[in-house]
C-alpha cells in the first residue's frame, strides 16, 4: 500500500480542485477525471445518496437516512443548506473520547486527522473509502486519494 507521502502531489491538486474556488462543484468530477493523466488515481464519483444537508462525518456514521438527524440539520442549516451541521469535528472528538469509536483494523470508518483534530471521515467499503468532500460530491477512493486539507494521519475506527 502506498503511503500518504506517495500521494502528496495528487492531494495538493485535489485540494486545489475541491477547495480552490476556481472550479464549480458540478465540474469537480470532470476535473478529477482529467487529473488522472498527470497524477494517476482510482477516484470515482458516486451518486449523491441524499438531497438534504450532510457532511463527511454524517455520511461516514450512516446518519444521512435518519429523519431525526435530518430535521436537526435542516433546522440549523443556513440558506445554502449546509452550514450549521452539528455532526462535525467536535462531535467526532466526543465519540472518540467516550470510546464509542475506537481504533480497529477492521473498522468501518477511516477518520483523517490534522494533529489530533478529526478533519474528515469516510466509510470503508470493500477495502476502499467512500467519503463526501466538503459541500461537494461523494467519492470512492483509496485511503490517501483525498485533498491535502483532509488531514495528515488516518485511523480505522469501529
C-alpha positions in Angstrom: 0.0 0.0 0.0 1.2 3.5 -0.8 1.9 5.9 2.0 0.5 9.4 2.4 3.8 10.8 1.2 3.4 8.9 -2.2 0.2 10.8 -2.8 1.4 14.4 -1.9 1.2 15.9 -5.4 -2.2 14.3 -6.1 -3.5 15.5 -2.8 -2.4 19.1 -3.4 -4.1 19.1 -6.8 -7.3 17.6 -5.3 -7.3 20.4 -2.7 -7.0 23.0 -5.5 -9.9 21.5 -7.4 -12.2 20.9 -4.4 -11.3 23.9 -2.2 -9.5 26.4 -4.6 -12.7 28.2 -5.5 -11.9 28.2 -9.2 -13.9 25.1 -10.2 -17.7 24.8 -9.7 -18.8 21.8 -7.7 -20.7 20.5 -10.8 -17.3 20.4 -12.6 -15.3 18.6 -9.9 -15.9 15.1 -11.4 -14.6 16.1 -14.8 -11.6 18.0 -13.3 -10.7 15.0 -11.1 -11.0 12.6 -14.0 -8.7 14.8 -16.1 -6.2 14.9 -13.3 -5.5 11.2 -13.8 -3.4 11.9 -16.9 -0.9 13.9 -14.7 -1.4 12.1 -11.4 -2.8 8.5 -11.8 -5.5 7.7 -9.3 -8.5 5.5 -8.8 -11.0 8.1 -7.6 -14.6 7.5 -8.8 -17.5 9.9 -8.4 -20.6 8.3 -6.7 -24.2 9.3 -7.0 -25.4 11.6 -4.1 -27.5 9.5 -1.7 -29.3 12.4 -0.2 -30.9 15.7 -1.2 -30.6 17.0 2.4 -27.6 18.6 4.0 -24.9 16.3 5.2 -21.1 16.3 5.5 -18.4 13.6 5.6 -19.0 12.7 9.2 -22.8 12.4 8.8 -22.2 10.1 5.8 -19.4 8.0 7.4 -21.5 7.5 10.6 -24.5 6.4 8.5 -26.7 9.2 9.7 -28.0 10.7 6.4 -31.0 8.4 6.4 -32.0 9.4 10.0 -35.2 11.5 9.9 -34.4 12.8 13.3 -30.8 13.9 12.4 -32.1 15.4 9.1 -34.7 17.5 11.0 -31.9 18.9 13.3 -29.6 19.6 10.3 -32.3 21.4 8.3 -33.3 23.4 11.3 -29.7 24.5 11.9 -28.7 25.0 8.3 -28.1 28.4 6.7 -29.9 29.5 3.5 -27.4 27.4 1.5 -28.5 24.4 3.5 -25.0 23.3 4.5 -23.7 25.4 7.4 -24.6 24.7 11.0 -24.3 20.9 10.6 -23.6 19.7 14.1 -22.1 16.3 13.2 -18.6 17.8 12.9 -15.1 17.6 14.3 -16.1 18.2 17.9 -18.8 15.5 17.7 -16.2 13.1 16.4 -13.8 14.1 19.2 -16.5 13.3 21.8 -17.3 9.9 20.2 -13.5 9.0 20.4 -13.1 10.4 23.9 -16.1 8.5 25.1 -14.7 5.3 23.4 -17.7 5.0 21.2 -15.3 4.9 18.3 -12.0 3.1 18.9 -9.1 2.1 16.7 -10.0 -1.2 14.9 -8.0 -2.7 12.0 -11.3 -4.0 10.6 -13.1 -0.7 11.4 -16.0 0.6 9.3 -14.7 4.1 9.3 -11.5 5.9 8.3 -11.0 9.2 10.2 -8.4 11.7 9.0 -6.7 13.9 11.5 -4.8 17.2 11.4 -2.7 17.0 14.6 -5.3 15.4 16.9 -8.4 17.0 15.4 -10.7 14.9 13.1 -10.9 16.7 9.8 -12.5 14.2 7.5 -14.1 10.7 7.6 -15.2 8.0 5.2 -16.9 4.7 5.2 -14.7 1.6 4.5 -16.4 -0.4 1.7 -14.5 -3.3 0.1 -11.1 -2.1 1.3 -11.8 1.4 -0.3 -13.1 4.6 1.2 -16.4 6.3 0.3 -16.4 9.9 1.5 -18.1 13.3 1.0 -15.7 16.1 0.2 -16.9 19.4 1.8 -20.2 20.6 0.4 -19.4 18.9 -2.8 -19.6 15.3 -4.1 -19.4 11.8 -2.8 -16.3 9.8 -3.9 -14.9 6.3 -3.9 -11.1 6.3 -3.4 -8.0 4.8 -1.8 -7.1 5.9 1.7 -4.7 8.8 0.6 -6.6 9.8 -2.5 -8.2 12.8 -0.7 -7.5 16.5 -0.7 -4.4 17.5 1.4 -6.6 19.6 3.8 -8.4 16.5 4.9 -5.5 15.6 7.3 -2.1 14.2 7.7 -2.8 10.9 9.5 -5.6 8.4 9.3 -7.0 5.7 11.6 -9.5 2.9 11.0 -12.2 3.1 13.7 -15.1 1.0 14.6 
